[in-house]
Amino acid sequence: MKASRPSITKNDALKLGMLDAHDQAALLRCGDITALELVEASITRAEALDPELNSISYKAYDDATARAFHISDDHSPMSGVPYLLKDGLDYPDMPAHVGSKFRVNHPYTAKSYPYTNKLDQAGLIPIGKSNATEFGLLPTTEPTLYGPVHNPWSLGYSTGGSSGGAAAAVAAGIVPLAHAADGGGSIRIPASCCGVVGMKPGRGANLRPRGQTLIDDYLVADSLLSRTVRDTSWGVDLCHPTSIGGMPNPLERPLKIAVIMNNLLGEAPHPAVETVIRRTADLCASLGHKVEYVTAPVNGPAVYDAFRTIWAYQAHDIVASCTANLKKGAIEENLEPWTLDLAKWAESLSPLKLEQFFTAAGLANIEYDTFFDEWDVILSPVLKEPPVELDRLGPLRPFPELLIEMFEYVSYTPLHNLTGAPSISLPLFMADNFAPIGSLFSGRQGSEKLLLELSLQLEQAMPWRDKWPQSSVASLLS
């Protein structure tokens, strides 16, 4: 039996969308709103904003309202707060398409894992799944299955990827939280492109969100995108295997912050990106931190090559698995050209490339960790460029061109996946054309709380909460 939806005005739904998860949960605890009204408001916002954003790939609206209808107390910290799961993450009674036509005819999953179980226990209610890149292999969210996600700041531009739907929905105010996963930048890249907060926890710093695989366990971390540091901090702490010690406190000492401007290939970023990072460095210095521009502590070209190798091997494993399980049609009709071509390119790699990968990754771990004997935090760009136009890095782009441009575009974030280090993108400054450009703060393994404490200080010094894109709850209210 479907739960009847409460009568909540569109205007009230839009106003609720301007609140973060903590404020929405507080309204429920005070008795000012019900869980059903919170969920209904998010659905109203989705219906108003998503037709032009295309951020939601699966709607679980009836299930969400039915679930909210049965919440009768506020014992869970986020009871009734709506959020989105990323397409591809297993969750009972929802599809897991991973942005791929190949998975469309797969049955809905009945699986759950400790990560989503923890979110359930906290009272969060998923209203659906967010649009994502096919198998997470591109830094833009333009799957041929669902079509592109449009950046709420400028609809002709990419949201980044692979968690682009999640970032767009949070940036627009559809939901205050959205799950994202990061194997080479897929939390931090869309956070940067959409102007939200995105933290990749360190290796082993979140509960298991999916089945055990070598590449996923080595590279991937999960967390919740949000618009505020406290929401992101809560999500990181909640899903940490042992907790990071609760919500961040104000920093107790000035930090030594190393600014690394060039990418893994030693190339300078786009001038707009450099300007934002320099402004962020100046802000840190004004807060009393010691800031110095330094060179990368690792062999950048070797790390860059290592990431390309493991990324191609991942594509090859995906294509091999899909081919073995193909029930209908040719594999070329079921997978995108980028996925197929990257897998084919992997076949051209010598097995010695794997040896070079393990050597480079091992040395990078040692060099990166040793660097923090002297420094507390690294500040760097998230991406080499500001958000790019749609189609620039899409899956139909000719492979030789895309192979070069894609990896150059993401030539900062993979370092932290290979070393297992935490890092966080903060929306401190915008480019002159109002494009969001994130500032990336990274530390050694186990430094999640330190990074969040610094993030909280920066948020208080340079608040971004009232910055809203042109396609958002704020624009509909004005």
TORLUM-421284 format. One record per residue (C-alpha): residue number from 1; residue in three letters; x, y, z. Coordinates in Angstrom, 3 decimals, padded with zeros to 6 digits. Layout:
! TORLUM-421284
   num   residuo       east      north         up
   NUM       Ala          X          Y          Z
...
//
This chain:
! TORLUM-421284
   num   residuo       east      north         up
     1       Met    000.000    000.000    000.000
     2       Lys    001.430    003.375   -001.035
     3       Ala    001.752    006.069    001.595
     4       Ser   -000.200    009.203    000.759
     5       Arg    002.014    012.228    000.225
     6       Pro    001.536    015.209    002.536
     7       Ser    000.592    018.599    001.224
     8       Ile    003.735    020.719    001.246
     9       Thr    003.939    023.767   -000.970
    10       Lys    006.564    024.024   -003.683
    11       Asn    007.876    027.187   -002.086
    12       Asp    008.369    025.429    001.253
    13       Ala    010.043    022.503   -000.512
    14       Leu    012.496    024.888   -002.179
    15       Lys    013.276    026.611    001.129
    16       Leu    013.980    023.234    002.740
    17       Gly    016.403    022.509   -000.105
    18       Met    018.551    025.428    000.993
    19       Leu    019.220    023.675    004.312
    20       Asp    021.984    021.151    004.849
    21       Ala    021.316    017.679    006.243
    22       His    021.944    018.733    009.847
    23       Asp    019.408    021.543    009.645
    24       Gln    016.825    019.337    007.958
    25       Ala    017.249    016.658    010.637
    26       Ala    016.977    019.301    013.374
    27       Leu    013.581    020.380    012.050
    28       Leu    012.330    016.815    012.420
    29       Arg    013.708    016.452    015.944
    30       Cys    012.004    019.697    016.963
    31       Gly    008.691    018.471    015.578
    32       Asp    008.530    021.251    012.981
    33       Ile    008.335    018.773    010.108
    34       Thr    007.817    015.066    009.525
    35       Ala    010.062    012.614    007.732
    36       Leu    007.373    012.231    005.105
    37       Glu    007.395    015.980    004.469
    38       Leu    011.197    016.004    004.200
    39       Val    011.111    013.272    001.576
    40       Glu    008.158    014.759   -000.278
    41       Ala    009.959    018.097   -000.407
    42       Ser    013.007    016.486   -002.027
    43       Ile    010.784    014.821   -004.625
    44       Thr    009.152    018.171   -005.378
    45       Arg    012.588    019.707   -005.867
    46       Ala    013.674    016.828   -008.092
    47       Glu    010.595    017.209   -010.261
    48       Ala    011.252    020.934   -010.581
    49       Leu    015.003    020.836   -011.264
    50       Asp    016.010    017.460   -012.647
    51       Pro    014.345    017.696   -016.079
    52       Glu    017.115    020.077   -017.155
    53       Leu    019.912    018.567   -015.025
    54       Asn    019.340    014.828   -015.644
    55       Ser    021.045    014.008   -012.363
    56       Ile    018.738    011.168   -011.275
    57       Ser    018.862    007.870   -013.176
    58       Tyr    016.422    005.878   -011.047
    59       Lys    013.459    007.228   -009.068
    60       Ala    012.473    005.388   -005.893
    61       Tyr    009.930    007.984   -004.858
    62       Asp    007.145    005.639   -003.780
    63       Asp    009.504    003.458   -001.760
    64       Ala    011.020    006.549   -000.152
    65       Thr    007.663    008.016    000.892
    66       Ala    006.501    004.648    002.210
    67       Arg    009.680    004.365    004.249
    68       Ala    009.348    007.905    005.584
    69       Phe    005.715    007.256    006.504
    70       His    006.816    004.577    008.981
    71       Ile    009.414    006.714    010.775
    72       Ser    007.758    007.436    014.078
    73       Asp    010.629    008.706    016.200
    74       Asp    013.833    010.666    015.863
    75       His    016.292    008.336    017.568
    76       Ser    018.501    008.162    014.456
    77       Pro    020.677    011.240    013.825
    78       Met    019.479    011.830    010.255
    79       Ser    015.966    010.383    010.426
    80       Gly    014.009    011.269    007.326
    81       Val    016.797    013.126    005.536
    82       Pro    016.659    012.303    001.797
    83       Tyr    019.724    011.375   -000.225
    84       Leu    020.768    009.675   -003.451
    85       Leu    022.784    006.516   -003.983
    86       Lys    025.201    006.363   -006.907
    87       Asp    024.154    004.149   -009.788
    88       Gly    026.120    000.922   -009.514
    89       Leu    026.122    000.646   -005.742
    90       Asp    024.169   -002.422   -004.644
    91       Tyr    021.077   -001.629   -002.599
    92       Pro    018.024   -003.827   -002.010
    93       Asp    015.208   -003.471   -004.545
    94       Met    017.050   -000.981   -006.710
    95       Pro    018.808   -001.525   -010.052
    96       Ala    022.589   -001.273   -010.293
    97       His    023.230   -000.340   -013.915
    98       Val    026.665    001.291   -013.413
    99       Gly    025.671    003.637   -016.230
   100       Ser    025.842    000.781   -018.733
   101       Lys    023.395   -000.650   -021.261
   102       Phe    024.871   -004.041   -020.464
   103       Arg    023.282   -003.994   -017.017
   104       Val    019.800   -002.808   -018.016
   105       Asn    018.276   -006.273   -018.132
   106       His    019.955   -007.447   -014.942
   107       Pro    017.548   -008.179   -012.077
   108       Tyr    017.255   -005.730   -009.215
   109       Thr    019.723   -006.490   -006.455
   110       Ala    018.876   -007.853   -003.038
   111       Lys    022.367   -007.214   -001.737
   112       Ser    023.378   -004.814    000.982
   113       Tyr    026.775   -004.072    002.467
   114       Pro    027.976   -002.539    005.745
   115       Tyr    028.320    000.937    004.228
   116       Thr    024.703    001.327    003.138
   117       Asn    023.510   -000.555    006.214
   118       Lys    025.126    002.187    008.301
   119       Leu    023.378    004.887    006.280
   120       Asp    020.081    003.083    006.823
   121       Gln    020.701    002.892    010.572
   122       Ala    021.363    006.638    010.643
   123       Gly    017.879    007.234    009.228
   124       Leu    018.776    008.476    005.755
   125       Ile    016.190    007.702    003.083
   126       Pro    017.304    007.109   -000.524
   127       Ile    014.934    008.685   -003.039
   128       Gly    016.715    007.046   -005.973
   129       Lys    020.039    006.711   -007.716
   130       Ser    022.192    009.339   -009.353
   131       Asn    023.340    009.339   -012.964
   132       Ala    026.917    008.085   -013.334
   133       Thr    029.552    007.261   -015.930
   134       Glu    029.673    003.752   -017.410
   135       Phe    031.609    001.674   -014.867
   136       Gly    033.110    004.888   -013.487
   137       Leu    035.747    005.043   -016.217
   138       Leu    035.475    008.709   -017.275
   139       Pro    035.780    012.055   -015.418
   140       Thr    032.590    013.354   -016.996
   141       Thr    029.050    012.030   -016.571
   142       Glu    027.723    011.519   -020.081
   143       Pro    026.643    007.876   -020.316
   144       Thr    024.929    006.854   -023.538
   145       Leu    022.415    004.941   -021.401
   146       Tyr    020.987    007.959   -019.561
   147       Gly    022.397    010.933   -021.417
   148       Pro    024.608    013.668   -019.967
   149       Val    024.239    015.362   -016.602
   150       His    024.209    019.134   -017.006
   151       Asn    026.211    021.325   -014.677
   152       Pro    023.791    023.470   -012.648
   153       Trp    026.202    026.408   -012.888
   154       Ser    026.117    026.331   -016.699
   155       Leu    024.069    023.675   -018.455
   156       Gly    026.425    023.228   -021.401
   157       Tyr    029.281    022.138   -019.160
   158       Ser    030.275    018.860   -017.563
   159       Thr    029.639    018.049   -013.917
   160       Gly    032.802    015.966   -013.825
   161       Gly    032.588    012.293   -013.067
   162       Ser    032.073    009.638   -012.426
   163       Ser    029.723    010.810   -009.619
   164       Gly    028.420    013.749   -011.643
   165       Gly    024.740    013.153   -010.991
   166       Ala    025.364    013.105   -007.255
   167       Ala    027.275    016.396   -007.321
   168       Ala    024.722    018.141   -009.539
   169       Ala    021.813    017.095   -007.308
   170       Val    023.561    018.360   -004.175
   171       Ala    024.720    021.597   -005.813
   172       Ala    021.186    022.336   -007.014
   173       Gly    019.643    021.585   -003.612
   174       Ile    017.595    018.558   -004.671
   175       Val    019.102    016.568   -001.796
   176       Pro    021.549    017.658    000.920
   177       Leu    023.600    014.455    000.632
   178       Ala    024.525    012.069   -002.172
   179       His    026.720    009.003   -002.131
   180       Ala    029.815    009.048   -004.345
   181       Ala    032.724    006.703   -004.988
   182       Asp    036.281    007.637   -005.982
   183       Gly    038.760    005.366   -007.810
   184       Gly    040.775    008.124   -009.482
   185       Gly    039.016    011.326   -008.483
   186       Ser    035.316    010.517   -008.861
   187       Ile    034.304    012.215   -005.591
   188       Arg    036.642    015.183   -005.776
   189       Ile    036.331    015.916   -009.508
   190       Pro    032.531    016.410   -009.556
   191       Ala    032.757    018.240   -006.225
   192       Ser    035.166    020.675   -007.867
   193       Cys    033.099    021.062   -011.046
   194       Cys    029.818    021.590   -009.176
   195       Gly    031.016    023.650   -006.204
   196       Val    030.302    021.227   -003.361
   197       Val    032.347    019.484   -000.654
   198       Gly    033.813    016.120   -001.591
   199       Met    036.132    014.017    000.547
   200       Lys    037.856    010.819   -000.501
   201       Pro    038.697    008.951    002.718
   202       Gly    041.974    007.073    002.878
   203       Arg    042.347    003.407    002.048
   204       Gly    040.383    001.315    004.525
   205       Ala    038.750    004.379    006.081
   206       Asn    035.181    003.512    005.169
   207       Leu    033.057    000.422    005.756
   208       Arg    032.807   -002.061    002.896
   209       Pro    030.368   -000.662    000.295
   210       Arg    030.619   -003.457   -002.300
   211       Gly    032.050   -006.894   -002.975
   212       Gln    035.749   -007.602   -002.602
   213       Thr    037.916   -007.037   -005.680
   214       Leu    041.615   -006.266   -005.921
   215       Ile    041.411   -003.036   -007.921
   216       Asp    038.380   -001.637   -006.070
   217       Asp    039.858   -002.352   -002.652
   218       Tyr    043.162   -000.782   -003.688
   219       Leu    041.860    002.348   -005.396
   220       Val    038.292    003.140   -004.345
   221       Ala    036.839    004.978   -001.353
   222       Asp    033.259    006.118   -000.725
   223       Ser    031.653    009.060    001.058
   224       Leu    028.766    011.530    000.909
   225       Leu    028.931    014.711   -001.148
   226       Ser    027.386    017.712    000.583
   227       Arg    027.280    021.495    000.668
   228       Thr    028.814    021.860    004.153
   229       Val    031.864    020.545    005.959
   230       Arg    029.800    019.366    008.912
   231       Asp    027.620    017.174    006.674
   232       Thr    030.650    015.680    004.952
   233       Ser    032.410    015.177    008.297
   234       Trp    029.383    013.408    009.726
   235       Gly    029.270    011.029    006.765
   236       Val    032.982    010.249    006.982
   237       Asp    032.814    009.623    010.723
   238       Leu    029.634    007.543    010.488
   239       Cys    031.028    005.129    007.918
   240       His    034.588    004.885    009.239
   241       Pro    035.324    001.374    010.578
   242       Thr    036.307    002.784    013.974
   243       Ser    035.178    006.471    013.772
   244       Ile    037.543    009.408    013.287
   245       Gly    036.598    010.740    016.706
   246       Gly    033.414    012.641    015.999
   247       Met    032.839    015.977    014.356
   248       Pro    035.866    018.223    013.740
   249       Asn    036.909    020.856    016.258
   250       Pro    038.681    024.129    015.526
   251       Leu    042.350    023.661    014.689
   252       Glu    044.582    023.867    017.739
   253       Arg    047.779    024.820    015.894
   254       Pro    048.931    026.379    012.630
   255       Leu    049.766    023.888    009.917
   256       Lys    052.653    023.581    007.493
   257       Ile    050.979    023.548    004.084
   258       Ala    052.897    022.609    000.954
   259       Val    051.478    023.993   -002.291
   260       Ile    052.093    021.776   -005.315
   261       Met    050.887    023.584   -008.410
   262       Asn    052.041    021.362   -011.271
   263       Asn    050.462    018.042   -012.180
   264       Leu    052.067    014.596   -012.210
   265       Leu    053.692    015.377   -015.561
   266       Gly    055.191    018.617   -014.238
   267       Glu    052.775    020.743   -016.267
   268       Ala    051.228    023.960   -015.010
   269       Pro    047.429    024.107   -014.687
   270       His    045.105    026.388   -016.607
   271       Pro    045.615    030.030   -015.497
   272       Ala    042.137    030.148   -013.916
   273       Val    042.971    027.081   -011.824
   274       Glu    046.328    028.517   -010.793
   275       Thr    044.651    031.755   -009.723
   276       Val    042.208    029.879   -007.478
   277       Ile    044.954    027.803   -005.839
   278       Arg    047.062    030.903   -005.204
   279       Arg    044.062    032.644   -003.624
   280       Thr    043.524    029.575   -001.440
   281       Ala    047.188    029.561   -000.443
   282       Asp    046.944    033.239    000.494
   283       Leu    043.827    032.536    002.553
   284       Cys    045.665    029.784    004.439
   285       Ala    048.578    032.110    005.113
   286       Ser    046.215    034.809    006.391
   287       Leu    044.883    032.282    008.917
   288       Gly    048.367    031.787    010.338
   289       His    049.439    028.662    008.486
   290       Lys    052.952    028.325    007.071
   291       Val    052.530    028.095    003.304
   292       Glu    055.300    027.277    000.850
   293       Tyr    055.329    026.360   -002.842
   294       Val    057.216    023.101   -003.394
   295       Thr    057.674    020.381   -005.987
   296       Ala    055.884    017.041   -005.896
   297       Pro    057.391    014.478   -003.487
   298       Val    056.900    011.568   -005.912
   299       Asn    058.049    010.533   -009.367
   300       Gly    055.090    012.115   -011.109
   301       Pro    055.489    010.609   -014.602
   302       Ala    055.863    007.120   -013.104
   303       Val    052.710    007.578   -011.001
   304       Tyr    050.852    008.942   -014.027
   305       Asp    051.877    005.937   -016.115
   306       Ala    051.017    003.545   -013.288
   307       Phe    047.499    004.942   -013.035
   308       Arg    046.928    004.665   -016.776
   309       Thr    048.050    001.044   -016.608
   310       Ile    045.758   -000.003   -013.754
   311       Trp    042.832    001.967   -015.253
   312       Ala    043.224    000.143   -018.562
   313       Tyr    043.468   -003.222   -016.805
   314       Gln    040.269   -002.411   -014.949
   315       Ala    038.496   -001.718   -018.255
   316       His    039.855   -004.981   -019.635
   317       Asp    038.519   -006.927   -016.650
   318       Ile    035.113   -005.260   -017.063
   319       Val    034.883   -006.075   -020.774
   320       Ala    036.027   -009.652   -020.209
   321       Ser    033.391   -010.156   -017.509
   322       Cys    030.630   -008.582   -019.599
   323       Thr    031.572   -010.650   -022.650
   324       Ala    031.491   -013.860   -020.621
   325       Asn    028.032   -012.992   -019.266
   326       Leu    026.537   -011.545   -022.439
   327       Lys    023.091   -013.029   -023.117
   328       Lys    021.913   -011.025   -026.105
   329       Gly    023.461   -008.954   -028.876
   330       Ala    027.074   -008.082   -029.602
   331       Ile    029.304   -006.657   -026.899
   332       Glu    029.709   -003.518   -029.039
   333       Glu    025.958   -002.924   -028.668
   334       Asn    026.162   -003.150   -024.893
   335       Leu    029.268   -001.194   -023.914
   336       Glu    030.466    002.286   -024.803
   337       Pro    033.339    002.834   -027.254
   338       Trp    035.584    004.268   -024.545
   339       Thr    035.207    001.184   -022.351
   340       Leu    035.856   -001.170   -025.275
   341       Asp    038.784    000.792   -026.683
   342       Leu    040.456    001.237   -023.300
   343       Ala    040.191   -002.513   -022.764
   344       Lys    041.663   -003.147   -026.209
   345       Trp    044.492   -000.736   -025.461
   346       Ala    045.225   -002.723   -022.305
   347       Glu    045.855   -005.769   -024.469
   348       Ser    048.726   -003.902   -026.115
   349       Leu    050.472   -003.387   -022.781
   350       Ser    053.338   -005.692   -021.894
   351       Pro    052.955   -007.698   -018.667
   352       Leu    056.050   -005.775   -017.578
   353       Lys    053.736   -002.782   -017.243
   354       Leu    052.175   -004.448   -014.223
   355       Glu    055.586   -004.850   -012.648
   356       Gln    056.229   -001.164   -013.307
   357       Phe    052.834   -000.342   -011.792
   358       Phe    053.553   -002.144   -008.518
   359       Thr    057.053   -000.663   -008.348
   360       Ala    055.842    002.889   -009.001
   361       Ala    052.926    002.570   -006.585
   362       Gly    055.141    001.149   -003.845
   363       Leu    057.751    003.883   -004.210
   364       Ala    055.062    006.569   -004.349
   365       Asn    053.625    005.292   -001.063
   366       Ile    057.010    005.600    000.633
   367       Glu    057.881    008.988   -000.897
   368       Tyr    054.446    010.447   -000.234
   369       Asp    054.339    009.308    003.388
   370       Thr    057.897    010.498    004.080
   371       Phe    056.969    013.948    002.782
   372       Phe    054.596    014.355    005.724
   373       Asp    057.406    014.020    008.207
   374       Glu    057.951    017.711    007.420
   375       Trp    054.551    018.885    006.166
   376       Asp    051.016    018.562    007.504
   377       Val    048.949    019.078    004.365
   378       Ile    049.332    019.451    000.608
   379       Leu    047.307    022.023   -001.330
   380       Ser    046.960    021.425   -005.072
   381       Pro    044.478    021.740   -007.921
   382       Val    041.815    019.080   -008.309
   383       Leu    041.916    019.251   -012.107
   384       Lys    044.189    020.728   -014.714
   385       Glu    041.337    022.824   -016.151
   386       Pro    038.042    024.390   -015.074
   387       Pro    034.871    022.425   -015.938
   388       Val    034.921    021.474   -019.618
   389       Glu    032.130    021.630   -022.157
   390       Leu    029.956    018.557   -022.619
   391       Asp    031.242    016.129   -025.296
   392       Arg    034.834    017.260   -024.757
   393       Leu    035.621    014.094   -022.742
   394       Gly    032.525    012.057   -023.601
   395       Pro    032.622    008.310   -024.322
   396       Leu    032.071    008.777   -028.082
   397       Arg    035.168    010.928   -028.553
   398       Pro    037.775    009.259   -030.822
   399       Phe    039.903    007.059   -028.602
   400       Pro    043.418    008.346   -029.481
   401       Glu    042.383    011.897   -028.580
   402       Leu    040.404    010.938   -025.488
   403       Leu    043.189    008.704   -024.168
   404       Ile    045.551    011.687   -024.012
   405       Glu    043.137    014.406   -022.909
   406       Met    041.291    012.385   -020.272
   407       Phe    044.382    011.365   -018.312
   408       Glu    045.919    014.848   -018.561
   409       Tyr    042.672    016.349   -017.248
   410       Val    042.775    014.112   -014.137
   411       Ser    046.509    014.370   -013.543
   412       Tyr    046.302    015.366   -009.843
   413       Thr    043.763    013.175   -008.051
   414       Pro    045.017    009.634   -008.930
   415       Leu    048.046    010.112   -006.673
   416       His    045.858    009.793   -003.600
   417       Asn    044.111    006.664   -004.859
   418       Leu    047.440    004.966   -005.525
   419       Thr    048.888    005.985   -002.153
   420       Gly    045.665    005.380   -000.220
   421       Ala    045.718    008.940    001.106
   422       Pro    042.687    011.038    002.078
   423       Ser    041.952    014.285    000.271
   424       Ile    039.112    016.770    000.068
   425       Ser    037.922    019.291   -002.526
   426       Leu    036.569    022.574   -001.157
   427       Pro    034.568    025.176   -003.141
   428       Leu    036.409    028.221   -001.830
   429       Phe    036.685    030.290   -004.999
   430       Met    035.192    030.619   -008.472
   431       Ala    036.755    031.394   -011.819
   432       Asp    036.040    034.787   -013.361
   433       Asn    033.332    033.217   -015.536
   434       Phe    031.654    031.869   -012.382
   435       Ala    032.804    028.282   -012.994
   436       Pro    033.479    026.414   -009.729
   437       Ile    037.093    025.358   -009.197
   438       Gly    037.869    023.240   -006.169
   439       Ser    040.938    023.484   -003.964
   440       Leu    042.354    020.068   -003.047
   441       Phe    043.781    019.439    000.418
   442       Ser    045.491    016.083    001.010
   443       Gly    047.312    014.370    003.851
   444       Arg    048.928    011.100    004.798
   445       Gln    046.903    008.006    005.657
   446       Gly    044.847    008.526    008.798
   447       Ser    044.649    012.325    008.497
   448       Glu    040.932    012.570    007.700
   449       Lys    040.110    014.472    010.879
   450       Leu    042.964    016.953    010.417
   451       Leu    041.803    017.688    006.869
   452       Leu    038.243    018.193    008.081
   453       Glu    039.380    020.517    010.868
   454       Leu    041.247    022.626    008.323
   455       Ser    038.227    022.513    006.003
   456       Leu    035.965    023.744    008.783
   457       Gln    038.313    026.656    009.470
   458       Leu    038.402    027.579    005.777
   459       Glu    034.618    027.321    005.477
   460       Gln    034.227    029.725    008.386
   461       Ala    036.763    032.136    006.880
   462       Met    035.380    032.022    003.330
   463       Pro    031.766    030.792    003.516
   464       Trp    030.296    029.286    000.380
   465       Arg    026.919    028.174    001.710
   466       Asp    025.028    031.067    000.108
   467       Lys    026.610    030.555   -003.322
   468       Trp    024.028    028.879   -005.551
   469       Pro    024.183    027.912   -009.223
   470       Gln    021.827    029.272   -011.854
   471       Ser    019.803    026.022   -011.831
   472       Ser    018.989    025.512   -008.176
   473       Val    016.428    025.948   -005.430
   474       Ala    017.705    029.490   -004.920
   475       Ser    017.059    030.474   -008.529
   476       Leu    013.508    029.095   -008.394
   477       Leu    012.825    031.064   -005.212
   478       Ser    014.108    034.354   -006.587
//
